[in-house]
Amino acid sequence: MPYAARRHVGELINGCWATQVIHAAVKLGLPDQLAAGPLSIAAGADLTMMGMGGQERTADEYCGPLAAAGWRLVAITPCAAGFRVIEAAPV
């Protein structure tokens, strides 16, 4: 495929991605959130997670991936910023 054609296809793909990102941001209410002031890091992480279709893992859901990596869950501690600190130790 000639360079010009590859470049044109790449531009079409990038344009599609940009449109999808804008759509997701509007669907998640990001413009309204930003109009109220800057987002906290926790709020930004929540919006990112929701935009990816995910939910925060439960303690039980951390155990499988940790065990597969040779670790065990020790504690999950909520922080003031809205995050949780996941503490793990080698098995």
MDAnalysis code that builds the backbone (N, CA, C; Angstrom):
import MDAnalysis as mda
import numpy as np

u = mda.Universe.empty(273, n_residues=91, atom_resindex=np.repeat(np.arange(91), 3), trajectory=True)
u.add_TopologyAttr("name", ["N", "CA", "C"] * 91)
u.add_TopologyAttr("resid", np.arange(1, 92))
u.add_TopologyAttr("resname", ["MET", "PRO", "TYR", "ALA", "ALA", "ARG", "ARG", "HIS", "VAL", "GLY", "GLU", "LEU", "ILE", "ASN", "GLY", "CYS", "TRP", "ALA", "THR", "GLN", "VAL", "ILE", "HIS", "ALA", "ALA", "VAL", "LYS", "LEU", "GLY", "LEU", "PRO", "ASP", "GLN", "LEU", "ALA", "ALA", "GLY", "PRO", "LEU", "SER", "ILE", "ALA", "ALA", "GLY", "ALA", "ASP", "LEU", "THR", "MET", "MET", "GLY", "MET", "GLY", "GLY", "GLN", "GLU", "ARG", "THR", "ALA", "ASP", "GLU", "TYR", "CYS", "GLY", "PRO", "LEU", "ALA", "ALA", "ALA", "GLY", "TRP", "ARG", "LEU", "VAL", "ALA", "ILE", "THR", "PRO", "CYS", "ALA", "ALA", "GLY", "PHE", "ARG", "VAL", "ILE", "GLU", "ALA", "ALA", "PRO", "VAL"])
u.atoms.positions = np.array([
    [0.859, -1.170, 0.000],
    [0.000, 0.000, 0.000],
    [0.907, 1.235, 0.000],
    [0.642, 2.168, -0.880],
    [1.463, 3.381, -0.942],
    [1.404, 4.167, 0.374],
    [2.466, 4.913, 0.618],
    [2.567, 5.689, 1.857],
    [1.378, 6.631, 2.037],
    [0.978, 7.328, 0.993],
    [-0.129, 8.291, 1.089],
    [-1.419, 7.595, 1.514],
    [-1.652, 6.404, 0.996],
    [-2.865, 5.652, 1.361],
    [-2.801, 5.215, 2.821],
    [-1.635, 4.726, 3.266],
    [-1.477, 4.314, 4.670],
    [-1.698, 5.495, 5.603],
    [-1.156, 6.647, 5.203],
    [-1.303, 7.847, 6.024],
    [-2.778, 8.257, 6.108],
    [-3.485, 8.190, 4.996],
    [-4.898, 8.557, 4.981],
    [-5.708, 7.610, 5.880],
    [-5.437, 6.320, 5.802],
    [-6.134, 5.348, 6.655],
    [-5.828, 5.637, 8.127],
    [-4.586, 5.937, 8.431],
    [-4.210, 6.272, 9.812],
    [-4.942, 7.504, 10.316],
    [-5.075, 8.506, 9.476],
    [-5.801, 9.716, 9.868],
    [-7.276, 9.423, 10.117],
    [-7.874, 8.555, 9.309],
    [-9.273, 8.172, 9.525],
    [-9.448, 7.449, 10.862],
    [-8.518, 6.547, 11.165],
    [-8.592, 5.803, 12.427],
    [-8.431, 6.753, 13.607],
    [-7.439, 7.641, 13.546],
    [-7.235, 8.594, 14.638],
    [-8.447, 9.497, 14.831],
    [-9.070, 9.919, 13.738],
    [-10.268, 10.755, 13.834],
    [-11.411, 10.018, 14.496],
    [-11.541, 8.733, 14.193],
    [-12.585, 7.909, 14.806],
    [-12.343, 7.786, 16.308],
    [-11.100, 7.546, 16.699],
    [-10.778, 7.423, 18.123],
    [-11.087, 8.715, 18.863],
    [-10.715, 9.839, 18.274],
    [-10.976, 11.124, 18.924],
    [-12.474, 11.325, 19.120],
    [-13.260, 10.970, 18.124],
    [-14.708, 11.098, 18.223],
    [-15.251, 10.213, 19.330],
    [-14.738, 8.999, 19.440],
    [-15.192, 8.082, 20.486],
    [-14.832, 8.604, 21.880],
    [-13.659, 9.197, 22.020],
    [-13.242, 9.745, 23.313],
    [-14.152, 10.905, 23.710],
    [-14.449, 11.780, 22.764],
    [-15.338, 12.915, 23.053],
    [-16.727, 12.411, 23.437],
    [-17.234, 11.434, 22.698],
    [-18.548, 10.867, 23.007],
    [-18.579, 10.271, 24.410],
    [-17.545, 9.505, 24.759],
    [-17.490, 8.887, 26.088],
    [-17.425, 9.948, 27.184],
    [-16.646, 11.007, 26.965],
    [-16.528, 12.072, 27.965],
    [-17.874, 12.749, 28.198],
    [-18.612, 13.014, 27.123],
    [-19.923, 13.651, 27.257],
    [-20.900, 12.700, 27.927],
    [-20.869, 11.435, 27.544],
    [-21.773, 10.438, 28.124],
    [-21.538, 10.285, 29.635],
    [-20.294, 10.415, 30.064],
    [-19.960, 10.308, 31.487],
    [-20.202, 11.598, 32.257],
    [-20.587, 12.657, 31.563],
    [-20.868, 13.923, 32.237],
    [-19.628, 14.719, 32.575],
    [-18.530, 14.469, 31.891],
    [-17.284, 15.168, 32.177],
    [-17.398, 16.679, 32.019],
    [-18.084, 17.199, 30.980],
    [-18.199, 18.661, 30.872],
    [-18.869, 19.285, 32.102],
    [-19.913, 18.645, 32.625],
    [-20.579, 19.162, 33.825],
    [-19.656, 19.097, 35.034],
    [-18.881, 18.009, 35.126],
    [-17.944, 17.862, 36.243],
    [-16.889, 18.972, 36.204],
    [-16.363, 19.241, 35.016],
    [-15.315, 20.250, 34.887],
    [-15.861, 21.663, 35.089],
    [-17.127, 21.889, 34.751],
    [-17.736, 23.211, 34.948],
    [-17.822, 23.546, 36.432],
    [-17.910, 22.520, 37.268],
    [-17.994, 22.719, 38.719],
    [-16.619, 22.961, 39.337],
    [-15.560, 22.828, 38.578],
    [-14.201, 23.031, 39.086],
    [-13.325, 21.844, 38.730],
    [-12.038, 21.925, 39.064],
    [-11.123, 20.834, 38.719],
    [-11.506, 19.538, 39.426],
    [-11.237, 18.420, 38.768],
    [-11.527, 17.111, 39.345],
    [-10.418, 16.693, 40.298],
    [-10.795, 15.973, 41.333],
    [-9.775, 15.358, 42.186],
    [-9.198, 14.171, 41.425],
    [-8.083, 13.690, 41.873],
    [-7.474, 12.519, 41.234],
    [-8.423, 11.332, 41.343],
    [-9.072, 11.173, 42.501],
    [-9.988, 10.051, 42.704],
    [-11.168, 10.137, 41.743],
    [-11.721, 11.324, 41.559],
    [-12.853, 11.487, 40.640],
    [-12.424, 11.181, 39.213],
    [-11.250, 11.633, 38.840],
    [-10.737, 11.329, 37.506],
    [-10.540, 9.839, 37.300],
    [-10.034, 9.160, 38.315],
    [-9.852, 7.707, 38.235],
    [-11.200, 7.004, 38.128],
    [-12.185, 7.479, 38.887],
    [-13.528, 6.891, 38.814],
    [-14.116, 7.045, 37.428],
    [-13.994, 8.234, 36.836],
    [-14.522, 8.458, 35.493],
    [-13.809, 7.581, 34.472],
    [-12.503, 7.435, 34.625],
    [-11.739, 6.591, 33.716],
    [-12.214, 5.147, 33.817],
    [-12.389, 4.674, 35.051],
    [-12.823, 3.299, 35.265],
    [-14.219, 3.073, 34.677],
    [-15.134, 4.033, 34.892],
    [-16.482, 3.900, 34.351],
    [-16.455, 3.937, 32.833],
    [-15.604, 4.765, 32.276],
    [-15.501, 4.865, 30.825],
    [-14.990, 3.593, 30.186],
    [-14.239, 2.833, 30.930],
    [-13.716, 1.573, 30.423],
    [-14.672, 0.424, 30.720],
    [-15.827, 0.740, 31.327],
    [-16.835, -0.283, 31.584],
    [-16.550, -1.140, 32.802],
    [-15.626, -0.708, 33.628],
    [-15.250, -1.530, 34.768],
    [-15.839, -1.062, 36.074],
    [-15.652, -1.865, 37.063],
    [-16.018, -1.538, 38.429],
    [-14.807, -1.818, 39.302],
    [-14.795, -1.189, 40.471],
    [-13.700, -1.423, 41.387],
    [-13.741, -2.870, 41.870],
    [-12.593, -3.489, 41.990],
    [-12.531, -4.881, 42.435],
    [-12.844, -5.005, 43.920],
    [-13.431, -6.121, 44.268],
    [-13.644, -6.439, 45.679],
    [-12.371, -7.100, 46.203],
    [-12.291, -7.275, 47.521],
    [-11.112, -7.916, 48.115],
    [-10.909, -9.316, 47.538],
    [-11.990, -10.071, 47.388],
    [-11.880, -11.428, 46.832],
    [-11.361, -11.418, 45.402],
    [-11.723, -10.389, 44.638],
    [-11.291, -10.313, 43.248],
    [-9.807, -9.965, 43.108],
    [-9.190, -9.422, 44.139],
    [-7.754, -9.155, 44.109],
    [-6.949, -10.423, 44.363],
    [-7.531, -11.372, 45.094],
    [-6.781, -12.554, 45.514],
    [-6.276, -13.404, 44.346],
    [-7.107, -13.605, 43.319],
    [-6.697, -14.436, 42.175],
    [-5.482, -13.893, 41.445],
    [-5.535, -12.635, 40.978],
    [-4.367, -12.086, 40.276],
    [-3.128, -12.010, 41.168],
    [-3.317, -11.690, 42.441],
    [-2.168, -11.637, 43.345],
    [-1.544, -13.019, 43.502],
    [-2.391, -14.035, 43.704],
    [-1.893, -15.404, 43.877],
    [-1.152, -15.871, 42.626],
    [-1.673, -15.525, 41.465],
    [-1.017, -15.913, 40.211],
    [0.368, -15.297, 40.094],
    [0.570, -14.151, 40.738],
    [1.871, -13.476, 40.701],
    [2.748, -13.848, 41.897],
    [2.237, -14.758, 42.757],
    [3.020, -15.187, 43.914],
    [2.887, -14.282, 45.123],
    [1.782, -13.550, 45.212],
    [1.537, -12.643, 46.328],
    [0.228, -12.998, 47.014],
    [0.036, -12.471, 48.225],
    [-1.230, -12.637, 48.942],
    [-1.696, -11.277, 49.422],
    [-3.004, -11.113, 49.510],
    [-3.589, -9.855, 49.969],
    [-3.429, -9.750, 51.478],
    [-2.900, -8.626, 51.952],
    [-2.732, -8.388, 53.381],
    [-3.835, -7.474, 53.894],
    [-4.050, -6.350, 53.206],
    [-5.062, -5.390, 53.668],
    [-5.445, -4.447, 52.533],
    [-6.641, -3.893, 52.669],
    [-7.100, -2.820, 51.785],
    [-7.501, -1.675, 52.700],
    [-6.799, -0.545, 52.567],
    [-7.018, 0.595, 53.453],
    [-7.540, 1.794, 52.675],
    [-8.753, 2.291, 53.023],
    [-9.259, 3.492, 52.351],
    [-8.430, 4.718, 52.749],
    [-8.233, 5.623, 51.793],
    [-7.494, 6.859, 52.045],
    [-8.435, 8.057, 51.923],
    [-8.026, 9.168, 52.475],
    [-8.837, 10.384, 52.450],
    [-9.071, 10.885, 51.025],
    [-8.149, 10.644, 50.117],
    [-8.261, 11.138, 48.740],
    [-9.267, 10.346, 47.927],
    [-9.860, 9.305, 48.506],
    [-10.822, 8.497, 47.779],
    [-10.257, 7.214, 47.198],
    [-8.953, 7.053, 47.302],
    [-8.310, 5.827, 46.834],
    [-8.284, 4.812, 47.944],
    [-7.922, 3.591, 47.571],
    [-7.666, 2.544, 48.558],
    [-6.252, 2.037, 48.329],
    [-5.533, 1.810, 49.411],
    [-4.188, 1.256, 49.305],
    [-4.310, -0.262, 49.430],
    [-3.829, -0.975, 48.424],
    [-3.860, -2.430, 48.408],
    [-2.492, -2.902, 48.901],
    [-2.487, -3.583, 50.035],
    [-1.234, -4.083, 50.592],
    [-1.149, -5.582, 50.330],
    [-0.032, -5.997, 49.748],
    [0.180, -7.406, 49.435],
    [1.580, -7.805, 49.885],
    [1.758, -9.091, 50.092],
    [3.055, -9.610, 50.518],
    [3.361, -10.872, 49.723],
    [4.635, -11.151, 49.525],
    [4.996, -12.392, 48.824],
    [4.517, -13.594, 49.619],
    [4.150, -14.634, 48.879],
    [3.697, -15.873, 49.538],
    [4.893, -16.616, 50.088],
])
